[in-house]
Amino acid sequence: MRGKKLVTVLITALVCAWPAVGSAAPPEIESDVVEATLDNGLTVLVLEDRRAPVVANMVWYRVGSADEHSGVTGISHMLEHMMFRGSERYEPGEFSRIISRLGGRENAFTGRDYTSYFQVIGRDHWETVMAMEAERMQNLKLQEDEFRPELSVVQEERRLRVEDQPNALLREQLMATAFFNHPYGNPVIGWMSDIEAYTLEDNQAWYDRYYHPNNAVVVVVGDVDAERVIDAAREHFGDIPAGELPEAKPRSETPQKGERRITVEAPAELPYLMMGWKTPVLNTVEDPVDAYALMVAAGILDSGEASRFAREIVRGEELAGATSARYSPFSRLDDLFLIAAVPTADTDVDTLEAALLEQVERLKDEPVSDSELERVQARVIASEVYQRDSVRSQAFQLGMLQTIGVGWQEGDRFVERVRAVTAEDVQRVAREYLVPQRRTVGILDPQPLDGEDPPDPGAAQPYGETAGGM
C-alpha cells in the first residue's frame, strides 16, 4: 500500500463535463483516498463515506473505442454486453439476478478511453460483488448462442441512439470529419458495417488482449473500512496473473490545413449547427493552465441564463432556441472544443453561425470582466463539487481520472486551477486554439419527416460514452 493521500474529488464525466448552473463557489471538500497496487499490477482505490449504508463498487479497464481499429470499431462496447452473458461460475443473466436479489443495482458503460462496470449495493454485500467481478475478469465464458442475440441488441441500440437521432448523427459525422487518423473519429458504439461483421472470436481476442489486472482499476466508495477492502481485493484479484498488454502506437492526428465543413441530411424538424475546434487536454498540453482556461471559456459562452450565448443569442437577438458550449480536459488524447445551437424557426443557419462566431471572436478581442470571470469560475467549481452527493459519482470521478492517465490526485488541484485562470489566460487560449484552421463545422439539413413525429434530440446518448450491458 502506498498510504493515504488527500484528494478533492471534484471531476465529472468526461468525456462529458458541461458547465452547470450554480450560485457561488462552495468550500472545498476533502476526502481520504487509500491507494494500493497489487503484485499483479491491479490498482485499488478506496474512499470511505459513511453518510449512508451504501457502497459503490467499480472495475475500470483501460480500453475503449480509442484502442480499436478499422473493422472492429465498437468491439469494446460489444464485449461490455457479453460480460453479462455468463462465466465459468455464473450462468447467463445470473450475475444480474444475484445483484437484484441482494437489493443492488448495476450496469456498465463504454467510453473512448475506458470500459467500466459498477454496482451500488448495501454495505453488507460489497465483497460479494467484488468477488463476482474478479470471476468475470478471468473466467468469462463466451458462447455463440448468447452472442447472436446480443449482437442484435447492439445493432438496435445503434439505430435508436444514432441513426434515428439526427443531432447524434450530426455529432458522429462531425467527429469523423474533424479527425482523420485520430481514434476519436470513430464512434464509441462502432460503425454499423463493423458491428454486422463481428464474430465471437473478435470478442474473445479483445477480452484476452485487454482484460487483465494490470490494465484495470478497482474503485470502492461508501460505508466500508479501507484496509478491509484492500485485503479483500488481494484475496479475490491477487491470484489473477498479469497479462501482456499490446504496445500502444502513437496516433497523432494529421495536421489540419484549413476549416472543414460537412452537411448531413436527415429527417428532422429543425436544422442543427455544430462547430468543433481541435484542442489539447491535460494529458497533451504543455501547461495545464491552458486546459482549465478552455474550460472557463466554455463556461463564459454557455453556463446558465447569464452566459453570453443565452443573453445575447437566445434572449437578445432571438436567433437560437437552444445553445451549448462544451470542453472537457479529461481524456487520453486531444479532443474538441464544441459549440452547438438550434436556430429559431425564422433564422437561417448562416446568420446563427455568424452570431456564434462573433461571440468566440469577442473572447479573443476583449478580456472578460472580473465579475463575469468570478461568476463563471464559481459555476464551474460548483457543478463539480455537487457531484459528491452520490457514492457512485465519487467512484466514477476517481476511476475516470486514474484510468485516463491523469491520476486521481488531479482532483486535489481542480478548485485551485480553476480559480487561478485569469482573463488574460482565457483571451490567450481563445486566440491560440479557437481559430479557423482548427475548426470543423457541421450542419444538419432537415429532411421531410414523412408524417412521423421528429425524434427527441434530448434522447440521444451524450457523445463519448455509451451505456449497455443490460
Stockholm file with secondary structure:
# STOCKHOLM 1.0

chainA/1-470         MRGKKLVTVLITALVCAWPAVGSAAPPEIESDVVEATLDNGLTVLVLEDRRAPVVANMVWYRVGSADEHSGVTGISHMLEHMMFRGSERYEPGEFSRIISRLGGRENAFTGRDYTSYFQVIGRDHWETVMAMEAERMQNLKLQEDEFRPELSVVQEERRLRVEDQPNALLREQLMATAFFNHPYGNPVIGWMSDIEAYTLEDNQAWYDRYYHPNNAVVVVVGDVDAERVIDAAREHFGDIPAGELPEAKPRSETPQKGERRITVEAPAELPYLMMGWKTPVLNTVEDPVDAYALMVAAGILDSGEASRFAREIVRGEELAGATSARYSPFSRLDDLFLIAAVPTADTDVDTLEAALLEQVERLKDEPVSDSELERVQARVIASEVYQRDSVRSQAFQLGMLQTIGVGWQEGDRFVERVRAVTAEDVQRVAREYLVPQRRTVGILDPQPLDGEDPPDPGAAQPYGETAGGM
#=GR chainA/1-470 SS CCEEEEECCCCCCGGGCCCCCCSSCCCCCCEEEEEEECTTSCEEEEEECCSSSEEEEEEEESCSGGGCCTTSTTHHHHHHHHTTSCBSSSCTTHHHHHHHHTTCEEEEEEESSCEEEEEEEETTSHHHHHHHHHHHHHCBCCCHHHHHHHHHHHHHHHIIIIITCHHHHHHHHHHHHHCSSSGGGSCTTCCHHHHHTCCHHHHHHHHHHHCSGGGEEEEEEESSCHHHHHHHHHHHHTTSCCCCCCCCCCCCCCCCCSCEEEEEEEECSSCEEEEEEEECCTTTCSSHHHHHHHHHHHHHHSSSTTSHIIIIIIIISCCEEEEEEECCCCSSSCEEEEEEEEECTTCCHHHHHHHHHHHHHHHHHSCCCHHHHHHHHHHHHHHHHGGGGCHHHHHHHHHHHHHHTSCTTHHHHHHHHHHHCCHHHHHHHHHHHSSGGGEEEEEEEEECCTTSCCCCGGGSCCTTEEEECC
#=GC SS_cons         CCEEEEECCCCCCGGGCCCCCCSSCCCCCCEEEEEEECTTSCEEEEEECCSSSEEEEEEEESCSGGGCCTTSTTHHHHHHHHTTSCBSSSCTTHHHHHHHHTTCEEEEEEESSCEEEEEEEETTSHHHHHHHHHHHHHCBCCCHHHHHHHHHHHHHHHIIIIITCHHHHHHHHHHHHHCSSSGGGSCTTCCHHHHHTCCHHHHHHHHHHHCSGGGEEEEEEESSCHHHHHHHHHHHHTTSCCCCCCCCCCCCCCCCCSCEEEEEEEECSSCEEEEEEEECCTTTCSSHHHHHHHHHHHHHHSSSTTSHIIIIIIIISCCEEEEEEECCCCSSSCEEEEEEEEECTTCCHHHHHHHHHHHHHHHHHSCCCHHHHHHHHHHHHHHHHGGGGCHHHHHHHHHHHHHHTSCTTHHHHHHHHHHHCCHHHHHHHHHHHSSGGGEEEEEEEEECCTTSCCCCGGGSCCTTEEEECC
//
